[in-house]
Amino acid sequence: MDITFEQLNAFQAAAERLSFSKAAEQIFRTQSAVSIQIAKLEDTVGQRLFQRTTKQIELTEAGGVLLRYSTQIKALLEQARQEMMDLEKMERGRLLISTSDTTACYQLPGIIQKYQAKHPGIEIIVRNATSPKTIDLVMDNQVDMGIATLKYLKPPLVTVPLFYRSDVAICHPGHPLAKKKTVYLKDLEAYSCVLLDQKCSSRRILDEICRKAGVTLSISMELSSIEVVKEFVCINSGISVVPEIAVKREAADKKLVALKIRDLQDSDPIKIGAIYKKDRYLSLAARSFLNMLRLHFRPSDVDT
């Protein structure tokens, strides 16, 4: 079966965007060129890869199968390119990382700045995703490594524990809970809560701890961003439970109050770490970044 890279490239772009015109923009070709490459590919495999209508295109079952393999092929080609680049001793290259908004906002900026100063030829791309999504991206070879909650891992992943995450309850300074220093989850039941949605691993962990404690929180809003959650708490529209590192500035400025949660202190700590696929080639750029993470988060920060 004689399939060319141009055909696969056009097919994958169209499959990801579900549009020949957008695929053409993505790979810097004309729409007619994309259509021709896909038509040749369909002739080669002997099956329709897209259902075409006047308004849109959709993948056929055969197209879905080919997309899965073409993604792996492109990932392998990228690994080969990266390995060859490594022969140049990190003079150029690219590093793809996936992690949560919290880690990206509050843990990585200083580390990335230091890394870029040391390796200016390496392009760093950070994708923001929940821990479950980050795990999927690592498993699908779409990123070099992830930084995620280590509670819901899938094999075969290599893990490098980095630090523990500590969650706190937050409320407006005028809220009835604001005078307390420590609360139990049971204390939160009487108030409206603004929480992260259930796609986030931190929310899933909180729900699990609440079930064990026999606590039912009154949830008025579910949001996908900690920054938005904080804004609602700052205007006294509810209380929340968030990573302590995300509210240090607001607590110091007295825009909100952060309270230790006794239940969480008594439960297993939330361990955050770097993850990568066991059988994936880990580039020099990725290995160097991983070493920098290890140095930044000292071994004493988390049990290995």
C-alpha positions in Angstrom: 0.0 0.0 0.0 1.7 3.2 -1.3 0.6 6.0 1.1 2.6 9.2 1.0 3.3 11.6 3.9 1.5 14.4 2.0 -1.6 12.3 1.8 -1.5 11.4 5.5 -0.7 15.0 6.5 -3.7 16.3 4.5 -6.0 13.6 5.9 -5.0 14.2 9.5 -5.5 18.0 9.2 -8.9 17.5 7.7 -9.9 14.8 10.2 -8.8 17.1 13.2 -10.5 20.2 11.8 -13.4 18.5 10.0 -13.0 21.0 7.2 -10.9 20.9 4.0 -10.6 24.6 3.9 -9.3 24.8 7.5 -7.0 21.8 6.9 -5.6 23.7 3.9 -4.8 26.7 6.1 -3.2 24.5 8.8 -0.8 22.8 6.4 -0.3 25.8 4.1 -1.8 24.2 1.0 -4.8 25.1 -1.2 -8.1 23.5 -0.6 -8.0 21.8 -3.9 -4.6 20.3 -3.1 -6.0 18.9 0.1 -9.0 17.4 -1.7 -6.8 15.8 -4.3 -4.4 14.2 -1.7 -7.4 12.8 0.3 -9.0 11.5 -2.9 -5.7 9.7 -3.8 -5.5 8.3 -0.3 -9.1 7.0 -0.5 -8.2 5.3 -3.8 -5.2 3.7 -2.3 -7.0 2.3 0.8 -10.1 1.5 -1.2 -12.5 3.0 1.3 -14.2 6.3 1.9 -12.6 8.2 4.7 -15.1 11.1 5.0 -18.8 11.5 4.6 -19.2 14.7 2.6 -22.2 17.0 2.7 -22.7 20.5 1.3 -22.0 22.0 4.7 -19.5 19.7 6.5 -17.5 16.5 6.5 -17.5 13.7 9.0 -15.1 10.8 9.5 -16.3 7.4 8.4 -15.5 4.3 10.5 -12.6 3.6 8.2 -11.5 7.2 8.6 -11.5 6.9 12.4 -9.3 3.8 12.2 -6.8 5.6 9.9 -6.8 8.7 12.1 -5.7 6.6 15.1 -2.8 5.1 13.2 -1.8 8.3 11.4 -1.6 10.1 14.8 0.8 7.4 16.0 2.8 7.6 12.7 3.2 11.4 13.0 4.2 11.1 16.7 6.9 8.5 15.8 8.2 10.8 13.0 8.3 13.7 15.5 10.3 11.5 17.9 12.7 10.6 15.1 13.1 14.3 14.2 13.7 15.1 17.9 16.2 12.3 18.3 18.2 13.6 15.3 18.0 17.1 16.6 19.5 15.8 19.9 22.7 15.1 17.9 23.1 18.8 17.7 23.2 18.9 21.5 20.1 21.0 22.1 21.0 23.9 19.9 17.4 23.7 18.6 14.3 21.6 19.2 10.8 21.6 20.8 9.4 20.5 24.1 5.7 19.8 24.5 4.3 19.8 28.1 0.7 19.3 29.3 -0.4 20.4 32.8 -3.2 22.0 34.7 -3.9 25.7 34.9 -2.8 25.8 38.5 0.6 24.2 37.8 1.1 26.3 34.7 0.2 29.6 36.5 1.8 29.1 39.9 4.6 26.5 39.5 6.1 26.6 36.0 6.8 30.2 35.0 10.0 30.6 36.9 11.2 27.2 35.9 10.5 27.7 32.3 12.2 31.2 32.4 15.3 29.6 33.8 15.2 26.8 31.2 14.8 29.2 28.3 17.7 31.2 29.5 19.9 28.1 29.5 18.5 26.6 26.3 17.3 29.5 24.1 17.1 27.3 21.0 14.4 25.0 22.5 10.8 26.0 21.8 8.5 25.2 24.8 4.8 24.6 24.2 2.6 24.2 27.3 -0.9 22.8 26.9 -3.4 23.5 29.6 -5.4 20.4 30.5 -6.9 18.6 33.5 -4.8 15.8 35.0 -7.0 13.1 33.3 -6.7 14.8 30.0 -2.9 15.3 30.5 -2.6 11.6 31.1 -4.5 10.9 27.9 -2.3 13.3 25.9 0.9 11.5 27.3 -0.6 8.1 26.5 -1.5 9.2 22.9 2.1 10.5 22.3 0.7 14.0 21.8 3.1 15.6 24.3 6.6 14.7 25.6 5.6 14.8 29.2 2.9 15.9 31.6 2.7 17.2 35.1 -0.4 15.8 36.8 -2.0 14.4 39.9 -0.6 10.9 40.3 -3.7 9.4 41.8 -5.4 8.3 38.5 -2.5 7.0 36.4 -2.6 4.4 33.7 0.3 2.0 32.8 2.7 2.2 31.1 3.7 5.6 32.5 6.9 6.6 34.3 6.3 8.9 37.2 8.6 11.4 38.9 7.0 12.7 42.1 7.6 16.4 42.5 5.5 18.0 45.3 2.4 17.7 47.4 -0.6 19.9 46.7 -2.4 21.4 49.7 -6.0 22.5 49.3 -7.8 25.1 51.5 -11.3 26.5 51.9 -11.7 30.1 50.8 -14.3 32.7 51.6 -14.9 36.4 51.5 -13.5 38.4 54.5 -17.0 39.2 55.5 -18.3 35.6 55.4 -19.3 33.9 58.7 -16.4 31.4 58.3 -13.8 34.1 57.9 -13.1 34.3 61.7 -12.1 30.6 61.8 -8.5 29.4 61.2 -9.4 25.7 60.6 -12.7 24.2 59.4 -14.1 20.7 58.8 -15.8 19.8 55.5 -19.0 19.5 57.6 -18.7 23.2 58.4 -19.1 24.0 54.7 -22.4 22.2 54.2 -24.4 25.3 55.4 -23.1 27.6 52.6 -23.2 27.8 48.8 -20.1 26.5 47.1 -18.5 27.5 43.9 -16.4 24.5 42.8 -14.3 23.4 39.9 -16.2 21.0 37.6 -16.0 17.2 37.7 -13.5 17.0 34.8 -10.8 18.2 37.2 -9.0 15.5 39.3 -9.0 17.9 42.3 -12.8 18.0 42.2 -13.0 14.2 42.0 -10.6 13.8 44.9 -12.7 16.3 46.9 -15.9 14.5 46.1 -14.3 11.2 47.2 -13.2 12.7 50.6 -16.7 14.2 51.1 -18.3 10.8 50.5 -16.1 9.2 53.0 -16.8 12.0 55.5 -20.6 11.8 54.9 -20.6 15.4 53.7 -22.9 16.8 51.0 -21.8 20.2 49.8 -24.4 22.7 48.4 -23.0 23.5 45.0 -24.4 26.7 43.3 -21.9 26.8 40.5 -19.4 24.6 38.7 -16.6 26.2 36.8 -13.5 25.1 34.8 -11.2 27.9 35.9 -9.7 28.5 39.4 -9.3 32.2 38.5 -13.0 32.5 37.8 -13.8 30.6 41.1 -11.6 33.1 43.0 -13.4 36.1 41.4 -16.8 34.8 42.6 -15.5 34.2 46.1 -14.0 37.7 46.2 -17.4 39.2 45.5 -19.0 37.0 48.3 -21.0 34.8 45.8 -19.9 31.6 47.6 -17.1 29.6 49.2 -14.8 27.2 47.6 -12.0 24.6 48.0 -8.9 25.3 45.9 -5.1 24.7 45.9 -3.5 26.9 48.5 -0.8 28.1 46.1 -3.5 29.6 43.9 -4.7 32.0 46.5 -1.6 33.2 48.4 -1.7 36.6 46.7 -5.4 37.2 47.4 -5.1 36.0 51.0 -2.1 38.3 51.5 -4.0 41.2 50.0 -7.0 40.3 52.3 -9.3 39.9 49.3 -10.3 36.5 50.6 -9.6 34.3 53.6 -7.9 30.9 53.2 -8.8 28.2 55.9 -7.1 24.9 56.6 -9.4 21.9 56.2 -9.0 19.4 59.0 -10.4 16.5 56.9 -7.9 17.1 54.1 -5.0 17.4 56.6 -5.9 14.0 58.0 -6.3 12.3 54.5 -3.5 11.1 52.1 -1.8 14.2 50.6 -2.3 14.9 46.9 0.9 14.0 45.1 1.8 15.9 41.9 4.5 14.6 39.5 6.0 14.5 36.0 4.8 11.7 33.8 6.0 10.3 30.5 5.3 7.2 28.5 7.7 4.3 29.2 8.3 3.3 25.6 8.5 6.8 24.2 11.9 8.3 23.3 12.5 11.1 25.8 14.4 13.9 24.0 17.4 15.7 25.5 15.2 18.7 25.8 12.7 16.8 27.9 15.4 15.1 30.0 17.0 18.4 30.7 13.7 19.9 31.7 12.9 16.9 33.9 16.3 17.3 35.7 15.5 21.0 36.3 12.1 20.0 37.8 13.9 17.5 40.1 16.3 20.2 41.2 13.6 22.8 41.8 11.4 20.5 43.8 13.9 19.0 46.2 13.6 15.3 47.2 12.4 16.5 50.6 9.4 18.1 49.0 7.8 14.7 48.3 8.3 11.1 49.1 9.7 9.1 46.1 
